[in-house]
Amino acid sequence: QVQLVESGGGLVQPGGSLRLSCAASGLLFRFYTMAWYRQAPGKQRELVASITSGGSTSYADSVTGRFTISGGNAKNTVYLGMNSLKPEDTAVYFCNAKTAGGHSYWGQGTQVTVSS
């Protein structure tokens, strides 16, 4: 079955950097769009960044220029590089894999806390 395992979260000071990883098993990346979502306390889960099987990427306005999504295919791992982190980036970050037919899978999430 499909499994997504996130790692790399933690506590970082404002202006710092983190790189999240999503290790995928049980799927072939060429059939999936991979994405990172986040959910802050009391807020809805929101899309942060996505990458298609062809390598096209898209980002939420709030992270454009600071975050980079990469990976997939042979490595079966998707990354989210996060720079210039702000306190408002604090959230649980989730990895998602979705097919064109709408099948969607989620990881368990990893906590990112940006605080001095």
LUMNULUM-600365 format. One record per residue: residue number from 1; residue in one letter; x, y, z of N, C-alpha, C, O in turn. Coordinates in steps of 0.1 Angstrom, whole numbers, always signed. Atoms other than C-alpha are relative to their C-alpha. Example, Ala and Ser with C-alpha at 12.3 -4.5 7.8 and 13.67 -1.06 7.14 Angstrom:
% residues 2
<pt num="1" residu="A" n_east="+9" n_north="-12" n_up="+0" ca_east="+123" ca_north="-45" ca_up="+78" c_east="+9" c_north="+12" c_up="+0" o_east="+19" o_north="+12" o_up="+7"/>
<pt num="2" residu="S" n_east="-9" n_north="-11" n_up="+0" ca_east="+137" ca_north="-11" ca_up="+71" c_east="-8" c_north="+11" c_up="+8" o_east="-3" o_north="+22" o_up="+9"/>
END
This chain:
% residues 116
<pt num="1" residu="Q" n_east="+8" n_north="-12" n_up="+0" ca_east="+0" ca_north="+0" ca_up="+0" c_east="+9" c_north="+12" c_up="+0" o_east="+21" o_north="+12" o_up="+3"/>
<pt num="2" residu="V" n_east="-7" n_north="-12" n_up="+0" ca_east="+10" ca_north="+36" ca_up="-3" c_east="+3" c_north="+5" c_up="+14" o_east="-5" o_north="+5" o_up="+22"/>
<pt num="3" residu="Q" n_east="-4" n_north="-6" n_up="-12" ca_east="+30" ca_north="+50" ca_up="+25" c_east="+8" c_north="+13" c_up="-2" o_east="+17" o_north="+13" o_up="-11"/>
<pt num="4" residu="L" n_east="-8" n_north="-13" n_up="+0" ca_east="+43" ca_north="+86" ca_up="+30" c_east="+5" c_north="+3" c_up="+14" o_east="-3" o_north="+3" o_up="+23"/>
<pt num="5" residu="V" n_east="-6" n_north="-2" n_up="-13" ca_east="+67" ca_north="+93" ca_up="+58" c_east="+8" c_north="+13" c_up="-1" o_east="+18" o_north="+14" o_up="-8"/>
<pt num="6" residu="E" n_east="-7" n_north="-13" n_up="+0" ca_east="+77" ca_north="+129" ca_up="+65" c_east="+10" c_north="+0" c_up="+11" o_east="+9" o_north="-7" o_up="+21"/>
<pt num="7" residu="S" n_east="-11" n_north="-3" n_up="-10" ca_east="+108" ca_north="+140" ca_up="+84" c_east="+6" c_north="+13" c_up="-2" o_east="+4" o_north="+20" o_up="-12"/>
<pt num="8" residu="G" n_east="-7" n_north="-12" n_up="+2" ca_east="+129" ca_north="+170" ca_up="+90" c_east="-5" c_north="+12" c_up="+7" o_east="+1" o_north="+23" o_up="+7"/>
<pt num="9" residu="G" n_east="+5" n_north="-11" n_up="-7" ca_east="+107" ca_north="+192" ca_up="+111" c_east="+7" c_north="+3" c_up="+13" o_east="+16" o_north="-5" o_up="+16"/>
<pt num="10" residu="G" n_east="-7" n_north="-4" n_up="-12" ca_east="+118" ca_north="+210" ca_up="+142" c_east="-3" c_north="+14" c_up="+4" o_east="-11" o_north="+21" o_up="-2"/>
<pt num="11" residu="L" n_east="+0" n_north="-13" n_up="-4" ca_east="+123" ca_north="+242" ca_up="+160" c_east="+11" c_north="+8" c_up="-6" o_east="+22" o_north="+4" o_up="-6"/>
<pt num="12" residu="V" n_east="-10" n_north="-8" n_up="+6" ca_east="+140" ca_north="+270" ca_up="+142" c_east="-3" c_north="+15" c_up="+3" o_east="-15" o_north="+18" o_up="+4"/>
<pt num="13" residu="Q" n_east="+2" n_north="-14" n_up="-2" ca_east="+145" ca_north="+307" ca_up="+147" c_east="-5" c_north="+7" c_up="-12" o_east="-2" o_north="+3" o_up="-23"/>
<pt num="14" residu="P" n_east="+4" n_north="-8" n_up="+11" ca_east="+129" ca_north="+333" ca_up="+125" c_east="+12" c_north="+4" c_up="-9" o_east="+23" o_north="+7" o_up="-4"/>
<pt num="15" residu="G" n_east="-11" n_north="-2" n_up="+9" ca_east="+150" ca_north="+337" ca_up="+94" c_east="+8" c_north="-12" c_up="-4" o_east="+17" o_north="-12" o_up="-13"/>
<pt num="16" residu="G" n_east="-7" n_north="+12" n_up="+2" ca_east="+163" ca_north="+302" ca_up="+96" c_east="-5" c_north="-9" c_up="-11" o_east="-15" o_north="-5" o_up="-18"/>
<pt num="17" residu="S" n_east="+4" n_north="+10" n_up="+11" ca_east="+160" ca_north="+272" ca_up="+72" c_east="-2" c_north="-14" c_up="+5" o_east="+4" o_north="-18" o_up="+16"/>
<pt num="18" residu="L" n_east="+3" n_north="+14" n_up="-3" ca_east="+147" ca_north="+237" ca_up="+73" c_east="-2" c_north="-7" c_up="-14" o_east="-6" o_north="-1" o_up="-23"/>
<pt num="19" residu="R" n_east="+4" n_north="+8" n_up="+12" ca_east="+144" ca_north="+209" ca_up="+47" c_east="-8" c_north="-12" c_up="+5" o_east="-3" o_north="-20" o_up="+12"/>
<pt num="20" residu="L" n_east="+9" n_north="+11" n_up="-3" ca_east="+115" ca_north="+185" ca_up="+50" c_east="+2" c_north="-11" c_up="-11" o_east="+4" o_north="-7" o_up="-23"/>
<pt num="21" residu="S" n_east="-1" n_north="+11" n_up="+9" ca_east="+116" ca_north="+151" ca_up="+34" c_east="-13" c_north="-8" c_up="+1" o_east="-19" o_north="-10" o_up="+12"/>
<pt num="22" residu="C" n_east="+11" n_north="+9" n_up="+1" ca_east="+88" ca_north="+128" ca_up="+23" c_east="+4" c_north="-12" c_up="-8" o_east="+6" o_north="-12" o_up="-20"/>
<pt num="23" residu="A" n_east="-4" n_north="+13" n_up="+6" ca_east="+98" ca_north="+92" ca_up="+17" c_east="-13" c_north="-8" c_up="-4" o_east="-21" o_north="-10" o_up="+4"/>
<pt num="24" residu="A" n_east="+12" n_north="+7" n_up="+5" ca_east="+72" ca_north="+74" ca_up="-5" c_east="+3" c_north="-14" c_up="-3" o_east="+14" o_north="-17" o_up="-9"/>
<pt num="25" residu="S" n_east="-1" n_north="+14" n_up="+4" ca_east="+67" ca_north="+37" ca_up="-10" c_east="-14" c_north="-4" c_up="-5" o_east="-24" o_north="+1" o_up="-1"/>
<pt num="26" residu="G" n_east="+12" n_north="+6" n_up="+5" ca_east="+41" ca_north="+17" ca_up="-28" c_east="-7" c_north="+8" c_up="-11" o_east="-18" o_north="+6" o_up="-15"/>
<pt num="27" residu="L" n_east="+6" n_north="-7" n_up="+11" ca_east="+36" ca_north="+42" ca_up="-56" c_east="+11" c_north="+3" c_up="-11" o_east="+23" o_north="+3" o_up="-7"/>
<pt num="28" residu="L" n_east="-9" n_north="-5" n_up="+10" ca_east="+52" ca_north="+53" ca_up="-89" c_east="-2" c_north="+14" c_up="-3" o_east="-13" o_north="+18" o_up="-6"/>
<pt num="29" residu="F" n_east="+2" n_north="-14" n_up="+0" ca_east="+58" ca_north="+90" ca_up="-90" c_east="-5" c_north="+5" c_up="-14" o_east="-12" o_north="+15" o_up="-14"/>
<pt num="30" residu="R" n_east="+5" n_north="-5" n_up="+13" ca_east="+50" ca_north="+92" ca_up="-127" c_east="-15" c_north="+1" c_up="-1" o_east="-21" o_north="+7" o_up="-10"/>
<pt num="31" residu="F" n_east="+14" n_north="+0" n_up="+0" ca_east="+14" ca_north="+86" ca_up="-118" c_east="-6" c_north="+10" c_up="+10" o_east="-18" o_north="+11" o_up="+12"/>
<pt num="32" residu="Y" n_east="+4" n_north="-9" n_up="-11" ca_east="+12" ca_north="+112" ca_up="-90" c_east="+5" c_north="+14" c_up="-1" o_east="+15" o_north="+17" o_up="-6"/>
<pt num="33" residu="T" n_east="-5" n_north="-13" n_up="-4" ca_east="+13" ca_north="+148" ca_up="-82" c_east="+3" c_north="+0" c_up="+15" o_east="-6" o_north="-4" o_up="+23"/>
<pt num="34" residu="M" n_east="-4" n_north="+0" n_up="-14" ca_east="+32" ca_north="+153" ca_up="-50" c_east="-2" c_north="+14" c_up="+6" o_east="+1" o_north="+24" o_up="-2"/>
<pt num="35" residu="A" n_east="+3" n_north="-14" n_up="-5" ca_east="+24" ca_north="+182" ca_up="-27" c_east="+4" c_north="+0" c_up="+15" o_east="+4" o_north="-10" o_up="+22"/>
<pt num="36" residu="W" n_east="-1" n_north="-3" n_up="-14" ca_east="+31" ca_north="+197" ca_up="+7" c_east="-11" c_north="+9" c_up="+4" o_east="-14" o_north="+19" o_up="-2"/>
<pt num="37" residu="Y" n_east="+10" n_north="-8" n_up="-6" ca_east="+3" ca_north="+210" ca_up="+28" c_east="+4" c_north="+4" c_up="+15" o_east="+14" o_north="-3" o_up="+20"/>
<pt num="38" residu="R" n_east="-3" n_north="-2" n_up="-15" ca_east="+4" ca_north="+226" ca_up="+63" c_east="-13" c_north="+4" c_up="+7" o_east="-23" o_north="+9" o_up="+0"/>
<pt num="39" residu="Q" n_east="+12" n_north="-3" n_up="-8" ca_east="-21" ca_north="+231" ca_up="+91" c_east="+5" c_north="+6" c_up="+13" o_east="+11" o_north="+0" o_up="+21"/>
<pt num="40" residu="A" n_east="-3" n_north="-7" n_up="-12" ca_east="-17" ca_north="+257" ca_up="+118" c_east="-11" c_north="-2" c_up="+10" o_east="-23" o_north="-5" o_up="+6"/>
<pt num="41" residu="P" n_east="+11" n_north="+2" n_up="-10" ca_east="-37" ca_north="+254" ca_up="+151" c_east="-11" c_north="+10" c_up="-3" o_east="-10" o_north="+22" o_up="-5"/>
<pt num="42" residu="G" n_east="+12" n_north="-8" n_up="+2" ca_east="-72" ca_north="+266" ca_up="+146" c_east="-3" c_north="+4" c_up="-15" o_east="-12" o_north="+12" o_up="-17"/>
<pt num="43" residu="K" n_east="+2" n_north="-4" n_up="+14" ca_east="-68" ca_north="+269" ca_up="+108" c_east="-2" c_north="-12" c_up="-9" o_east="+1" o_north="-23" o_up="-5"/>
<pt num="44" residu="Q" n_east="+2" n_north="+11" n_up="+9" ca_east="-77" ca_north="+249" ca_up="+78" c_east="+13" c_north="-4" c_up="-7" o_east="+23" o_north="+4" o_up="-7"/>
<pt num="45" residu="R" n_east="-12" n_north="+4" n_up="+7" ca_east="-51" ca_north="+228" ca_up="+60" c_east="+1" c_north="+7" c_up="-13" o_east="-9" o_north="+9" o_up="-20"/>
<pt num="46" residu="E" n_east="-2" n_north="-7" n_up="+12" ca_east="-36" ca_north="+247" ca_up="+31" c_east="+11" c_north="-6" c_up="-8" o_east="+21" o_north="-11" o_up="-3"/>
<pt num="47" residu="L" n_east="-10" n_north="+5" n_up="+10" ca_east="-16" ca_north="+238" ca_up="+0" c_east="+12" c_north="+10" c_up="+1" o_east="+10" o_north="+22" o_up="-1"/>
<pt num="48" residu="V" n_east="-12" n_north="-8" n_up="+0" ca_east="+20" ca_north="+250" ca_up="+2" c_east="+7" c_north="+0" c_up="-13" o_east="+11" o_north="+10" o_up="-18"/>
<pt num="49" residu="A" n_east="-7" n_north="+2" n_up="+13" ca_east="+36" ca_north="+236" ca_up="-29" c_east="-3" c_north="-13" c_up="-6" o_east="-6" o_north="-23" o_up="+2"/>
<pt num="50" residu="S" n_east="+2" n_north="+13" n_up="+7" ca_east="+32" ca_north="+209" ca_up="-55" c_east="+10" c_north="-2" c_up="-11" o_east="+15" o_north="+8" o_up="-17"/>
<pt num="51" residu="I" n_east="-8" n_north="+3" n_up="+11" ca_east="+52" ca_north="+192" ca_up="-81" c_east="-6" c_north="-12" c_up="-8" o_east="-10" o_north="-22" o_up="-2"/>
<pt num="52" residu="T" n_east="+6" n_north="+10" n_up="+8" ca_east="+38" ca_north="+172" ca_up="-110" c_east="+10" c_north="-11" c_up="-4" o_east="+22" o_north="-9" o_up="-2"/>
<pt num="53" residu="S" n_east="-9" n_north="+10" n_up="+5" ca_east="+52" ca_north="+140" ca_up="-125" c_east="+10" c_north="+5" c_up="-11" o_east="+20" o_north="+0" o_up="-13"/>
<pt num="54" residu="G" n_east="-8" n_north="-6" n_up="+10" ca_east="+66" ca_north="+162" ca_up="-153" c_east="+10" c_north="+10" c_up="+6" o_east="+18" o_north="+15" o_up="-2"/>
<pt num="55" residu="G" n_east="-9" n_north="-9" n_up="-6" ca_east="+84" ca_north="+184" ca_up="-128" c_east="-5" c_north="+14" c_up="+1" o_east="+3" o_north="+23" o_up="+6"/>
<pt num="56" residu="S" n_east="+5" n_north="-14" n_up="-2" ca_east="+62" ca_north="+215" ca_up="-129" c_east="-4" c_north="+2" c_up="+14" o_east="-10" o_north="-6" o_up="+21"/>
<pt num="57" residu="T" n_east="+2" n_north="-3" n_up="-14" ca_east="+60" ca_north="+232" ca_up="-96" c_east="-10" c_north="+12" c_up="+1" o_east="-11" o_north="+21" o_up="-8"/>
<pt num="58" residu="S" n_east="+8" n_north="-12" n_up="-3" ca_east="+36" ca_north="+257" ca_up="-80" c_east="+0" c_north="+2" c_up="+15" o_east="+3" o_north="-7" o_up="+23"/>
<pt num="59" residu="Y" n_east="-2" n_north="-3" n_up="-14" ca_east="+36" ca_north="+275" ca_up="-47" c_east="-12" c_north="+10" c_up="+4" o_east="-17" o_north="+17" o_up="-4"/>
<pt num="60" residu="A" n_east="+9" n_north="-10" n_up="-6" ca_east="+12" ca_north="+294" ca_up="-24" c_east="+8" c_north="+13" c_up="+0" o_east="+20" o_north="+14" o_up="+1"/>
<pt num="61" residu="D" n_east="-6" n_north="-14" n_up="+0" ca_east="+18" ca_north="+332" ca_up="-26" c_east="+8" c_north="+2" c_up="+12" o_east="+18" o_north="+9" o_up="+12"/>
<pt num="62" residu="S" n_east="-6" n_north="-3" n_up="-12" ca_east="+28" ca_north="+332" ca_up="+10" c_east="+14" c_north="-6" c_up="+2" o_east="+22" o_north="-2" o_up="+10"/>
<pt num="63" residu="V" n_east="-13" n_north="+6" n_up="-1" ca_east="+59" ca_north="+310" ca_up="+4" c_east="+8" c_north="+2" c_up="-13" o_east="+20" o_north="-2" o_up="-13"/>
<pt num="64" residu="T" n_east="-7" n_north="-2" n_up="+12" ca_east="+69" ca_north="+319" ca_up="-31" c_east="+13" c_north="+8" c_up="+2" o_east="+13" o_north="+19" o_up="+8"/>
<pt num="65" residu="G" n_east="-13" n_north="-6" n_up="-1" ca_east="+106" ca_north="+328" ca_up="-33" c_east="+7" c_north="-4" c_up="+13" o_east="+19" o_north="-1" o_up="+14"/>
<pt num="66" residu="R" n_east="-7" n_north="+5" n_up="-12" ca_east="+113" ca_north="+312" ca_up="+1" c_east="+0" c_north="-15" c_up="+1" o_east="+10" o_north="-20" o_up="+6"/>
<pt num="67" residu="F" n_east="+0" n_north="+14" n_up="-1" ca_east="+103" ca_north="+276" ca_up="-3" c_east="+2" c_north="-6" c_up="-14" o_east="-1" o_north="+0" o_up="-24"/>
<pt num="68" residu="T" n_east="-2" n_north="+7" n_up="+13" ca_east="+113" ca_north="+251" ca_up="-30" c_east="-3" c_north="-15" c_up="+2" o_east="+1" o_north="-22" o_up="+11"/>
<pt num="69" residu="I" n_east="+4" n_north="+14" n_up="+0" ca_east="+97" ca_north="+217" ca_up="-37" c_east="+9" c_north="-7" c_up="-11" o_east="+11" o_north="-1" o_up="-22"/>
<pt num="70" residu="S" n_east="-8" n_north="+7" n_up="+9" ca_east="+119" ca_north="+191" ca_up="-54" c_east="-1" c_north="-15" c_up="+2" o_east="-7" o_north="-19" o_up="+12"/>
<pt num="71" residu="G" n_east="-1" n_north="+15" n_up="-3" ca_east="+125" ca_north="+154" ca_up="-58" c_east="-10" c_north="-7" c_up="-9" o_east="-15" o_north="-2" o_up="-18"/>
<pt num="72" residu="G" n_east="+9" n_north="+9" n_up="+7" ca_east="+104" ca_north="+125" ca_up="-70" c_east="+8" c_north="-9" c_up="-9" o_east="+20" o_north="-10" o_up="-9"/>
<pt num="73" residu="N" n_east="-5" n_north="+9" n_up="+10" ca_east="+110" ca_north="+99" ca_up="-97" c_east="+10" c_north="-10" c_up="+7" o_east="+6" o_north="-18" o_up="+16"/>
<pt num="74" residu="A" n_east="-9" n_north="+11" n_up="-4" ca_east="+141" ca_north="+77" ca_up="-91" c_east="+2" c_north="+0" c_up="+15" o_east="+4" o_north="-11" o_up="+21"/>
<pt num="75" residu="K" n_east="-4" n_north="+0" n_up="-14" ca_east="+147" ca_north="+88" ca_up="-55" c_east="-12" c_north="-3" c_up="+9" o_east="-10" o_north="-6" o_up="+21"/>
<pt num="76" residu="N" n_east="+12" n_north="+2" n_up="-8" ca_east="+111" ca_north="+83" ca_up="-44" c_east="-1" c_north="+8" c_up="+13" o_east="-7" o_north="+4" o_up="+23"/>
<pt num="77" residu="T" n_east="+1" n_north="-9" n_up="-12" ca_east="+115" ca_north="+112" ca_up="-20" c_east="-2" c_north="+14" c_up="-6" o_east="+3" o_north="+18" o_up="-16"/>
<pt num="78" residu="V" n_east="+3" n_north="-14" n_up="+3" ca_east="+101" ca_north="+147" ca_up="-22" c_east="+4" c_north="+8" c_up="+11" o_east="+3" o_north="+5" o_up="+23"/>
<pt num="79" residu="Y" n_east="-6" n_north="-9" n_up="-10" ca_east="+117" ca_north="+176" ca_up="-4" c_east="-8" c_north="+13" c_up="-1" o_east="-13" o_north="+17" o_up="-11"/>
<pt num="80" residu="L" n_east="+5" n_north="-14" n_up="+0" ca_east="+105" ca_north="+210" ca_up="+7" c_east="+11" c_north="+8" c_up="+8" o_east="+13" o_north="+7" o_up="+20"/>
<pt num="81" residu="G" n_east="-10" n_north="-9" n_up="-6" ca_east="+133" ca_north="+234" ca_up="+13" c_east="-6" c_north="+13" c_up="+4" o_east="-14" o_north="+19" o_up="-4"/>
<pt num="82" residu="M" n_east="+6" n_north="-12" n_up="-6" ca_east="+123" ca_north="+263" ca_up="+35" c_east="+10" c_north="+10" c_up="+5" o_east="+18" o_north="+6" o_up="+14"/>
<pt num="83" residu="N" n_east="-9" n_north="-11" n_up="-4" ca_east="+143" ca_north="+295" ca_up="+38" c_east="-8" c_north="+12" c_up="+6" o_east="-20" o_north="+13" o_up="+4"/>
<pt num="84" residu="S" n_east="+6" n_north="-12" n_up="-6" ca_east="+137" ca_north="+328" ca_up="+56" c_east="-13" c_north="-3" c_up="+7" o_east="-23" o_north="+4" o_up="+5"/>
<pt num="85" residu="L" n_east="+12" n_north="+5" n_up="-7" ca_east="+112" ca_north="+311" ca_up="+79" c_east="-5" c_north="+11" c_up="+9" o_east="+2" o_north="+19" o_up="+15"/>
<pt num="86" residu="K" n_east="+7" n_north="-10" n_up="-8" ca_east="+87" ca_north="+333" ca_up="+97" c_east="-9" c_north="-7" c_up="+10" o_east="-12" o_north="-19" o_up="+9"/>
<pt num="87" residu="P" n_east="+9" n_north="+6" n_up="-10" ca_east="+66" ca_north="+326" ca_up="+128" c_east="-13" c_north="-5" c_up="-6" o_east="-18" o_north="-15" o_up="-1"/>
<pt num="88" residu="E" n_east="+13" n_north="+4" n_up="+6" ca_east="+35" ca_north="+324" ca_up="+106" c_east="+2" c_north="-13" c_up="-8" o_east="-8" o_north="-18" o_up="-13"/>
<pt num="89" residu="D" n_east="-2" n_north="+13" n_up="+7" ca_east="+51" ca_north="+293" ca_up="+89" c_east="-2" c_north="-11" c_up="+10" o_east="-1" o_north="-23" o_up="+6"/>
<pt num="90" residu="T" n_east="+2" n_north="+10" n_up="-10" ca_east="+46" ca_north="+274" ca_up="+122" c_east="-13" c_north="-8" c_up="-3" o_east="-24" o_north="-2" o_up="-4"/>
<pt num="91" residu="A" n_east="+12" n_north="+9" n_up="+4" ca_east="+23" ca_north="+244" ca_up="+114" c_east="+5" c_north="-14" c_up="+0" o_east="+17" o_north="-17" o_up="+1"/>
<pt num="92" residu="V" n_east="-3" n_north="+14" n_up="+3" ca_east="+22" ca_north="+207" ca_up="+110" c_east="+0" c_north="-1" c_up="-16" o_east="-10" o_north="+3" o_up="-22"/>
<pt num="93" residu="Y" n_east="-1" n_north="+1" n_up="+15" ca_east="+34" ca_north="+200" ca_up="+74" c_east="-3" c_north="-15" c_up="-4" o_east="+3" o_north="-24" o_up="+2"/>
<pt num="94" residu="F" n_east="+4" n_north="+14" n_up="+5" ca_east="+19" ca_north="+170" ca_up="+55" c_east="+4" c_north="-2" c_up="-14" o_east="+3" o_north="+8" o_up="-22"/>
<pt num="95" residu="C" n_east="-3" n_north="+5" n_up="+14" ca_east="+30" ca_north="+152" ca_up="+24" c_east="-13" c_north="-6" c_up="-6" o_east="-20" o_north="-13" o_up="+1"/>
<pt num="96" residu="N" n_east="+12" n_north="+6" n_up="+7" ca_east="+3" ca_north="+143" ca_up="-1" c_east="+4" c_north="-5" c_up="-14" o_east="+12" o_north="+1" o_up="-21"/>
<pt num="97" residu="A" n_east="-2" n_north="+6" n_up="+14" ca_east="+3" ca_north="+121" ca_up="-32" c_east="-14" c_north="-2" c_up="-6" o_east="-23" o_north="-7" o_up="+0"/>
<pt num="98" residu="K" n_east="+13" n_north="+0" n_up="+6" ca_east="-26" ca_north="+124" ca_up="-56" c_east="+1" c_north="-4" c_up="-15" o_east="+9" o_north="+1" o_up="-22"/>
<pt num="99" residu="T" n_east="+1" n_north="+4" n_up="+14" ca_east="-35" ca_north="+107" ca_up="-89" c_east="-9" c_north="+9" c_up="-8" o_east="-17" o_north="+17" o_up="-2"/>
<pt num="100" residu="A" n_east="+9" n_north="-8" n_up="+8" ca_east="-53" ca_north="+123" ca_up="-118" c_east="-14" c_north="-4" c_up="+2" o_east="-23" o_north="+4" o_up="+0"/>
<pt num="101" residu="G" n_east="+14" n_north="+5" n_up="-3" ca_east="-83" ca_north="+101" ca_up="-109" c_east="-5" c_north="+4" c_up="+14" o_east="-16" o_north="+1" o_up="+17"/>
<pt num="102" residu="G" n_east="+5" n_north="-5" n_up="-12" ca_east="-85" ca_north="+117" ca_up="-75" c_east="+4" c_north="-8" c_up="+13" o_east="+0" o_north="-4" o_up="+24"/>
<pt num="103" residu="H" n_east="-5" n_north="+8" n_up="-12" ca_east="-69" ca_north="+90" ca_up="-52" c_east="+10" c_north="+8" c_up="+7" o_east="+20" o_north="+13" o_up="+1"/>
<pt num="104" residu="S" n_east="-8" n_north="-9" n_up="-8" ca_east="-52" ca_north="+109" ca_up="-24" c_east="+5" c_north="-7" c_up="+12" o_east="-2" o_north="-14" o_up="+19"/>
<pt num="105" residu="Y" n_east="-6" n_north="+6" n_up="-12" ca_east="-28" ca_north="+97" ca_up="+3" c_east="+8" c_north="+11" c_up="+8" o_east="+13" o_north="+20" o_up="+2"/>
<pt num="106" residu="W" n_east="-6" n_north="-9" n_up="-9" ca_east="-14" ca_north="+115" ca_up="+33" c_east="+10" c_north="-6" c_up="+9" o_east="+9" o_north="-18" o_up="+13"/>
<pt num="107" residu="G" n_east="-9" n_north="+4" n_up="-11" ca_east="+16" ca_north="+112" ca_up="+56" c_east="-6" c_north="+4" c_up="+13" o_east="-17" o_north="+10" o_up="+14"/>
<pt num="108" residu="Q" n_east="+4" n_north="-3" n_up="-13" ca_east="+14" ca_north="+116" ca_up="+93" c_east="+3" c_north="+14" c_up="+5" o_east="-3" o_north="+19" o_up="+15"/>
<pt num="109" residu="G" n_east="-3" n_north="-14" n_up="-4" ca_east="+28" ca_north="+151" ca_up="+94" c_east="+13" c_north="+1" c_up="+8" o_east="+17" o_north="-8" o_up="+15"/>
<pt num="110" residu="T" n_east="-12" n_north="-4" n_up="-8" ca_east="+59" ca_north="+168" ca_up="+108" c_east="-2" c_north="+14" c_up="+5" o_east="-5" o_north="+23" o_up="-3"/>
<pt num="111" residu="Q" n_east="+2" n_north="-14" n_up="-6" ca_east="+58" ca_north="+198" ca_up="+132" c_east="+12" c_north="+9" c_up="-4" o_east="+24" o_north="+5" o_up="-2"/>
<pt num="112" residu="V" n_east="-9" n_north="-10" n_up="+2" ca_east="+76" ca_north="+229" ca_up="+122" c_east="-4" c_north="+12" c_up="+9" o_east="-15" o_north="+17" o_up="+8"/>
<pt num="113" residu="T" n_east="+3" n_north="-11" n_up="-9" ca_east="+79" ca_north="+256" ca_up="+148" c_east="+11" c_north="+11" c_up="-2" o_east="+23" o_north="+8" o_up="-1"/>
<pt num="114" residu="V" n_east="-9" n_north="-11" n_up="+3" ca_east="+94" ca_north="+290" ca_up="+140" c_east="-1" c_north="+10" c_up="+12" o_east="-12" o_north="+17" o_up="+13"/>
<pt num="115" residu="S" n_east="+2" n_north="-8" n_up="-12" ca_east="+101" ca_north="+309" ca_up="+172" c_east="+14" c_north="+4" c_up="+5" o_east="+24" o_north="-4" o_up="+4"/>
<pt num="116" residu="S" n_east="-13" n_north="-4" n_up="-6" ca_east="+129" ca_north="+329" ca_up="+189" c_east="+0" c_north="-4" c_up="+15" o_east="+9" o_north="-1" o_up="+23"/>
END
